[in-house]
Amino acid sequence: MKHILTECDNPTRTTIWDTTKAIWPTKYGDWPAISMGLILGCGSIHIPHTPDNDDPNDQRKANAKRGASRLLRILISESAYLIWTLRCECTIRGTSHTQDNITKRWLNTLSQRLQIDRAIASKTRRTSKATNLVHSTWTDIVHLNNPLNKNWVTTPEILVGITLPRPCRPG
């Protein structure tokens, strides 16, 4: 398991972790070095926030870090699970995956998770706390088709998706 998730030179593993690292908003810190311990303990990851009582935006910053912590947990757990799933498909079924297919599967996995979060916030919980948590989790990496709509979390008509950063062009 350690080899498959953290050490293998298989393009599936490297593509998924590289794509995940590229989408991580670095304003919350650098992408962590992926290890088996980090993957197994990702449910307890927390980005610390130092309260500043003199800053009027302190609560907003605390909420943003809470959302970033949740995003980091989601990115690590979903990526590790997808690596395992694709490895099983390759080993058991003999399926081979192209880099484009791997990237599309990763985007689909995260998009499904985003839509589940939106559904829970808008239909199940219906509280501002749940809506704010979903908003602070995904706002740094989502693409809105209608950027004027600020309540994209609870508005089902708004098309929301995750887009990858553009690759660097050699120089």
Order of alpha helices (4+ residues) and beta strands (2+ residues): alpha-alpha-alpha-alpha-alpha-beta-beta
